[in-house]
């Protein structure tokens, strides 16, 4: 019959002569000998708190490594294992997984009563966990309502400042400057997220996590900007200085996070805003407009993608890129006129010449126009109403997941009532509020020169450009024929939104200018 084995463990918080572990280890050896157990290892921890984690103690790590190879772990008293119920429960679970029994030499925990003691301790451990959870939750609720930072990294553009119980956000100017630059180029200059992310990497601008590491003096890991990273940075409500939290039941993320609301239903401020309400709303509108679902038309790098249309089928013409000896021989092609399955005769035109023709015609017509963009007044009733309506929708969704008789539900209902009252006030104000077209800075011709093909294509779309391309006539010379191209423009969106009489006068003035 195999002789049972045991590992002896002893721990001291502080080492004094009168507290030497020898007498406790000897008591354990005597107990093991009386039971007929073989002592295979003795592990000790000196100057180690009983509240420390098991894995942070050198001697306890030795005990854990022996668990699969021994029958019992023996200590002089229960408090030698741990003075934290939670840590002792962890040890019990580890021992149970290897069918090892935890016992004490003073007889409090013996092989005969260990299962009973373990169940009692498990109940106390669960109670302690519940108490700790309740304390932490109450603390978070208190500090969240005060707008205090609750831990972790601050959102990109901010740093954490202040004492332990009153941490707030302050603006991290280098990062905030990047946010403002990207927002301006996205809203006012037709930039794309992918293009901005690529340019930031080329300029050596560090992404959020790397920027935080550099700021804190930690080693960099070589991270790069990605389209989704930049989208999250520009989309989050934290840019308004608002404390944010995940929507219950959803994964935490910048796109889905919502502002933390106070008892009056207003967003809780954790620091100063980086973007104003007007700019932030414009950025979100642009990002929402750029979001594509599966099967939706995708943008590309061709200047006239979804602008150049075939006269035969009114379908889009796609750019086929081809270079020979460094020269560009790319063409725009209608796919419906290609191959055996084509439904009409081929329609192909040299891309470079078509781009040049449309560019010259477009700038002649609109180059002197001031570039305009639509904006709501900063802090206008319309903008505030939109924000409050969104908060009501989110809060109503959260309420459905709460216990209707619980305290959280009562708080949420109070917030909803306050928000709905504010919504009624803003609705009355919004009846007399309206947006406006504002000067985006400079003429369209100047903006055209600043943008790449992606941004220029956005300008063409904003001005309602359509370029109809006709197939070449049979027997015609194989050279670019401008007569095959018929560009048309609805005009700038701000011009199209004029009243009919004003639009007519504007059209007359434009035609007179072109014919002069």
C-alpha positions in Angstrom: 0.0 0.0 0.0 1.4 3.4 -1.0 2.3 5.7 1.9 0.4 9.1 1.7 2.6 12.1 1.1 2.3 15.7 2.4 3.9 19.1 1.8 4.4 21.3 4.9 3.9 25.1 4.5 4.7 27.9 6.9 4.5 31.7 6.6 5.7 34.6 8.7 4.7 38.2 8.3 7.8 39.4 10.0 10.8 37.4 11.2 11.6 37.7 14.9 13.7 35.3 17.1 10.7 34.3 19.1 8.6 33.7 16.0 11.1 31.3 14.3 9.2 28.8 12.2 11.0 25.8 13.5 8.5 24.9 16.2 5.5 25.1 13.8 7.3 23.0 11.2 8.2 20.5 13.9 4.5 20.4 15.0 3.6 19.6 11.4 6.2 16.9 11.2 4.8 15.3 14.4 1.3 15.5 13.0 2.3 13.9 9.7 4.2 11.1 11.5 1.2 10.3 13.7 -0.9 10.0 10.5 1.6 7.9 8.7 2.3 10.5 6.1 5.6 11.0 4.3 6.9 14.6 4.3 8.2 15.2 0.7 8.8 19.0 0.9 8.8 21.9 3.3 8.0 25.4 1.9 8.3 28.6 3.9 7.6 32.3 3.3 9.2 34.9 5.4 8.2 38.6 5.6 5.2 37.9 3.5 1.7 39.2 4.4 -1.1 36.7 4.6 -3.3 39.0 2.5 -0.9 38.8 -0.5 -1.7 36.8 -3.6 -0.7 33.1 -3.6 1.4 33.5 -6.8 3.3 36.5 -5.3 4.8 34.2 -2.5 7.8 32.1 -3.4 7.1 29.4 -0.8 3.4 29.1 -1.9 4.4 28.8 -5.5 6.4 25.7 -4.4 3.3 24.3 -2.7 1.2 24.9 -5.8 3.8 23.1 -8.0 3.6 20.1 -5.6 -0.2 19.8 -5.6 -0.4 17.2 -8.4 2.2 15.0 -6.7 1.1 15.0 -3.1 -1.9 13.9 -1.0 -2.0 16.6 1.7 -0.8 20.2 2.3 -0.2 20.8 6.0 0.3 24.0 8.0 0.4 24.6 11.8 -2.7 26.8 11.7 -5.3 28.1 9.3 -4.0 31.7 9.3 -0.6 30.4 8.0 -2.1 29.7 4.6 -3.7 33.2 4.3 -5.4 36.0 6.1 -7.7 36.7 3.1 -10.7 34.4 2.8 -10.6 35.0 -1.0 -7.0 33.9 -1.3 -7.6 30.8 0.9 -10.6 29.9 -1.3 -8.3 30.1 -4.3 -5.9 27.7 -2.6 -8.8 25.3 -1.8 -10.0 25.4 -5.4 -6.4 24.7 -6.7 -6.1 21.8 -4.3 -9.5 20.4 -5.2 -8.6 20.3 -8.9 -5.7 17.9 -8.0 -7.6 15.9 -5.3 -5.2 17.3 -2.7 -6.5 17.9 0.9 -5.7 21.1 2.9 -5.2 20.4 6.6 -3.9 22.0 9.8 -1.8 20.5 12.5 -4.0 22.1 15.3 -6.9 19.9 14.2 -9.2 22.7 13.1 -9.0 21.3 9.5 -8.5 17.6 9.4 -9.0 15.0 6.7 -12.2 14.0 8.4 -13.8 17.5 8.5 -12.1 19.3 5.7 -15.1 19.1 3.3 -17.4 20.8 6.0 -14.8 23.5 6.8 -14.3 24.1 3.1 -18.0 24.6 2.5 -18.3 27.1 5.4 -15.3 29.0 4.1 -16.7 29.0 0.6 -19.9 30.6 1.9 -17.8 33.3 3.7 -15.7 33.9 0.6 -18.8 34.4 -1.5 -20.2 36.8 1.1 -17.0 38.7 1.1 -16.9 38.9 -2.7 -20.5 40.3 -2.7 -19.5 42.9 -0.1 -16.4 43.9 -2.0 -18.4 44.1 -5.3 -21.1 46.3 -3.6 -18.5 48.6 -2.2 -16.7 49.0 -5.5 -20.0 49.5 -7.4 -21.2 52.2 -4.9 -17.8 53.9 -5.1 -17.9 53.9 -8.9 -21.4 55.3 -9.0 -20.3 58.1 -6.6 -17.2 59.1 -8.5 -18.8 58.7 -11.9 -21.5 61.2 -10.9 -18.8 63.6 -9.9 -17.1 63.2 -13.3 -14.0 61.6 -11.9 -11.7 59.4 -14.0 -12.3 55.8 -12.8 -9.1 54.2 -13.9 -7.2 53.1 -17.0 -5.9 55.3 -19.8 -7.7 58.6 -20.5 -9.2 58.9 -24.0 -6.8 60.0 -26.7 -6.4 63.8 -26.4 -6.5 63.8 -22.6 -4.3 63.1 -19.6 -5.4 62.3 -16.1 -4.6 64.8 -13.4 -5.5 65.3 -9.7 -5.5 63.4 -6.4 -6.6 59.8 -6.0 -10.2 60.6 -5.2 -10.6 63.5 -7.6 -8.9 62.5 -10.9 -10.0 64.6 -13.9 -9.1 65.0 -17.5 -6.9 67.7 -18.8 -6.1 68.3 -22.5 -3.0 66.6 -23.9 -2.2 69.4 -26.4 -0.1 67.4 -28.9 -2.8 64.7 -29.2 -5.6 67.2 -29.2 -4.0 69.1 -32.1 -4.0 65.9 -34.1 -7.7 65.4 -33.4 -8.6 69.0 -34.4 -6.5 68.7 -37.6 -8.1 65.4 -38.7 -11.6 66.8 -37.8 -11.0 69.9 -39.9 -9.7 68.0 -42.9 -12.5 65.4 -42.7 -15.3 68.0 -42.5 -13.9 70.9 -44.6 -11.4 69.4 -47.0 -12.9 66.0 -48.1 -10.2 63.8 -46.5 -10.8 60.1 -46.0 -10.1 58.1 -42.9 -7.8 55.8 -44.7 -5.8 58.6 -46.2 -5.5 60.4 -42.9 -4.4 57.3 -41.1 -1.8 56.6 -43.8 -0.5 60.2 -43.6 -0.3 60.1 -39.8 1.9 57.0 -40.1 4.1 58.6 -42.7 4.6 61.7 -40.5 5.5 59.5 -37.5 2.6 60.5 -35.4 2.1 57.9 -32.7 -1.3 56.2 -32.3 -3.2 56.4 -29.0 -1.6 53.5 -27.1 2.0 54.3 -28.4 1.5 58.0 -27.5 0.5 57.1 -24.0 3.6 54.9 -23.6 5.9 57.6 -24.8 4.3 60.2 -22.6 4.7 57.8 -19.6 8.3 56.9 -20.4 7.5 53.3 -21.3 8.9 51.2 -24.1 7.2 51.6 -27.5 5.8 48.5 -29.3 5.7 49.8 -32.9 1.9 50.3 -33.2 0.5 52.1 -36.2 -2.6 54.1 -37.0 -5.4 52.2 -38.6 -8.7 53.4 -40.2 -10.7 52.0 -37.3 -8.4 53.5 -34.7 -8.8 57.0 -36.2 -12.6 56.5 -36.5 -12.9 55.6 -32.9 -10.8 58.6 -31.8 -13.0 61.0 -33.8 -16.3 59.4 -33.0 -16.3 59.0 -29.2 -18.4 61.4 -27.1 -15.4 61.8 -24.9 -14.2 64.6 -27.3 -16.9 66.7 -25.7 -15.3 66.2 -22.3 -18.0 63.8 -21.3 -17.4 60.7 -19.2 -18.5 57.7 -21.2 -19.6 54.1 -20.5 -20.6 51.0 -22.4 -24.2 50.4 -23.4 -25.5 47.6 -21.1 -25.3 44.3 -23.0 -22.9 45.5 -25.6 -19.1 45.4 -26.0 -17.3 48.5 -24.8 -16.1 50.6 -27.8 -15.8 54.2 -28.9 -18.5 53.8 -31.5 -21.1 52.3 -29.1 -20.2 54.1 -25.9 -22.6 56.6 -24.5 -22.3 59.6 -22.2 -22.7 59.0 -18.4 -25.8 61.0 -17.4 -26.5 62.8 -14.1 -29.8 62.8 -12.2 -31.1 65.6 -14.5 -30.2 63.5 -17.6 -27.3 65.8 -18.7 -23.9 64.4 -19.7 -21.4 64.3 -16.9 -18.3 66.3 -17.7 -14.8 64.8 -16.8 -12.8 67.6 -18.4 -12.7 70.4 -21.1 -14.0 69.7 -24.6 -11.6 69.2 -27.5 -14.2 69.6 -30.2 -17.2 72.0 -30.0 -20.7 70.6 -30.4 -20.9 71.9 -34.0 -17.6 70.4 -35.1 -18.1 67.0 -33.3 -21.6 66.6 -34.8 -20.3 67.4 -38.2 -17.5 64.8 -37.8 -19.9 62.2 -36.7 -22.2 63.0 -39.7 -19.3 62.6 -42.1 -18.3 59.3 -40.5 -21.8 58.0 -40.5 -22.1 58.9 -44.2 -18.9 57.1 -45.0 -20.1 53.9 -43.3 -20.8 51.2 -45.9 -22.8 48.1 -45.6 -22.2 44.8 -47.4 -23.2 45.2 -51.1 -23.0 49.0 -51.0 -20.9 50.8 -53.7 -17.3 51.1 -52.6 -15.1 54.1 -53.3 -11.8 53.8 -55.0 -8.9 56.0 -56.0 -10.2 56.9 -59.5 -11.1 60.5 -59.8 -14.4 59.9 -61.8 -15.5 56.7 -60.1 -19.4 56.9 -59.9 -19.1 60.2 -61.7 -18.3 59.0 -65.3 -21.3 57.1 -66.7 -21.9 55.1 -69.9 -24.4 56.7 -72.3 -25.6 53.3 -73.4 -26.6 51.8 -70.1 -26.1 54.7 -67.6 -23.9 52.4 -65.6 -20.7 53.5 -63.9 -17.4 53.4 -65.8 -14.5 51.8 -63.9 -10.8 52.7 -64.3 -8.5 50.0 -65.6 -5.0 50.8 -64.7 -2.2 50.1 -67.2 1.3 51.4 -67.4 3.9 50.7 -70.0 7.5 51.9 -69.6 6.4 54.3 -67.0 3.6 55.9 -69.1 0.0 55.8 -68.1 -2.3 54.1 -70.5 -5.2 53.6 -68.1 -8.8 53.7 -69.4 -12.3 54.1 -68.1 -14.4 51.1 -69.2 -18.1 50.2 -69.0 -18.3 46.6 -68.0 -21.6 46.1 -69.7 -19.8 46.5 -73.1 -17.0 44.0 -72.5 -16.8 40.4 -73.6 -19.3 37.9 -75.0 -21.9 38.8 -72.3 -21.8 42.6 -73.1 -25.2 44.1 -73.7 -24.0 47.0 -75.8 -21.0 48.0 -77.9 -17.7 48.7 -76.2 -17.3 52.0 -74.4 -13.7 52.8 -73.5 -11.9 56.1 -73.1 -8.4 57.2 -72.1 -8.5 58.0 -68.4 -5.8 60.6 -68.2 -7.4 62.8 -70.9 -10.9 62.4 -69.5 -9.7 63.4 -66.0 -8.0 66.5 -67.4 -11.1 67.5 -69.5 -13.5 67.2 -66.5 -11.1 69.0 -64.2 -10.7 71.9 -66.6 -14.4 72.2 -67.2 -15.3 71.9 -63.6 -12.9 74.5 -62.4 -13.9 76.9 -65.2 -17.5 76.7 -64.0 -17.1 76.6 -60.2 -13.5 77.3 -59.4 -14.2 80.9 -58.3 -17.1 79.9 -56.1 -16.5 80.0 -52.3 -16.5 76.6 -50.8 -19.4 76.2 -48.4 -20.5 73.6 -45.9 -23.6 73.1 -43.9 -23.5 73.6 -40.2 -25.7 74.0 -37.2 -25.1 76.9 -34.9 -22.8 75.9 -32.0 -25.0 75.0 -29.1 -28.2 75.6 -31.1 -31.5 74.2 -30.0 -31.5 71.8 -33.0 -28.2 70.3 -32.0 -29.1 70.1 -28.4 -32.4 68.5 -29.2 -30.6 65.8 -31.3 -28.3 65.0 -28.4 -31.1 64.9 -25.9 -33.2 62.7 -28.2 -30.3 60.3 -28.5 -29.9 60.2 -24.7 -33.6 59.4 -24.3 -33.4 56.5 -26.8 -30.3 55.0 -25.1 -31.7 55.4 -21.6 -35.1 53.9 -22.6 -33.2 50.9 -24.0 -31.3 50.5 -20.8 -34.4 50.7 -18.7 -35.9 47.7 -20.4 -33.0 45.6 -19.0 -33.4 46.8 -15.4 -35.6 45.4 -12.6 -38.7 47.6 -12.7 -38.8 47.6 -8.8 -35.1 48.2 -8.3 -33.3 51.4 -7.3 -31.5 51.6 -10.7 -34.8 51.7 -12.5 -36.1 54.5 -10.3 -33.0 56.6 -11.0 -33.3 55.9 -14.8 -37.0 56.9 -14.7 -36.1 60.1 -13.0 -33.5 60.8 -15.7 -36.0 60.1 -18.4 -38.5 62.5 -17.0 -35.9 65.2 -16.8 -34.7 64.5 -20.3 -38.3 64.5 -21.7 -39.0 67.9 -20.1 -35.8 69.3 -21.6 -36.8 67.7 -25.0 -40.1 69.6 -24.9 -38.3 72.9 -24.2 -35.8 72.4 -27.0 -38.6 71.3 -29.4 -40.3 74.7 -28.9 -37.0 76.5 -29.5 -36.1 74.4 -32.5 -39.2 75.5 -34.4 -37.5 78.8 -34.9 -34.0 77.4 -35.4 -32.3 76.5 -38.6 -29.0 75.5 -40.0 -26.9 77.6 -42.3 -24.3 77.3 -45.0 -21.0 78.7 -43.8 -17.8 79.6 -45.7 -15.4 76.6 -45.4 -12.4 78.9 -46.3 -11.2 79.8 -49.7 -12.4 79.2 -53.2 -13.3 75.8 -54.7 -10.2 76.0 -57.1 -7.9 76.4 -54.1 -9.5 73.5 -52.3 -9.2 71.4 -55.4 -5.4 71.9 -55.4 -5.1 70.9 -51.8 -7.0 67.6 -52.1 -6.0 64.2 -53.5 -8.2 62.3 -55.9 -10.4 61.0 -53.1 -11.1 64.5 -51.8 -11.6 65.8 -55.4 -14.1 63.1 -56.1 -16.0 64.2 -53.0 -16.1 67.8 -54.4 -17.5 66.5 -57.7 -20.2 64.6 -55.8 -21.0 67.6 -53.7 -21.6 69.7 -56.8 -23.8 67.0 -58.4 -21.3 66.2 -61.3 -22.3 63.7 -64.0 -20.0 62.9 -66.9 -21.7 61.0 -69.7 -19.3 59.1 -72.0 -20.4 58.0 -75.5 -18.8 55.1 -77.4 -16.4 55.9 -80.2 -18.0 55.9 -83.7 -17.2 53.1 -86.0 -14.1 53.9 -88.1 -13.2 57.0 -85.9 -9.4 57.6 -85.3 -8.1 56.0 -82.2 -7.4 59.2 -80.3 -9.2 61.1 -77.5 -12.3 62.8 -78.8 -13.7 65.4 -76.4 -17.0 65.3 -78.4 -17.7 61.9 -76.8 -17.8 63.5 -73.3 -20.8 65.5 -72.0 -20.3 66.8 -68.4 -23.2 68.3 -66.4 -23.6 69.7 -63.0 -26.5 70.3 -60.7 -24.4 72.9 -59.0 -23.2 73.2 -55.4 -25.5 71.9 -52.7 -25.8 75.4 -51.1 -26.8 76.8 -54.5 -29.4 74.1 -55.1 -30.9 74.9 -51.8 -31.7 78.4 -52.7 -35.3 79.4 -53.4 -36.3 78.8 -57.0 -36.2 82.5 -57.9 -32.8 82.9 -56.3 -31.5 79.8 -58.1 -32.7 81.1 -61.4 -30.9 84.4 -61.0 -27.8 82.6 -59.9 -28.0 80.4 -63.0 -28.3 83.4 -65.3 -25.3 85.1 -63.7 -23.2 81.9 -64.0 -24.1 81.4 -67.7 -23.2 85.1 -68.4 -19.9 84.6 -66.7 -19.1 81.5 -68.7 -20.0 83.1 -72.0 -18.0 86.3 -71.3 
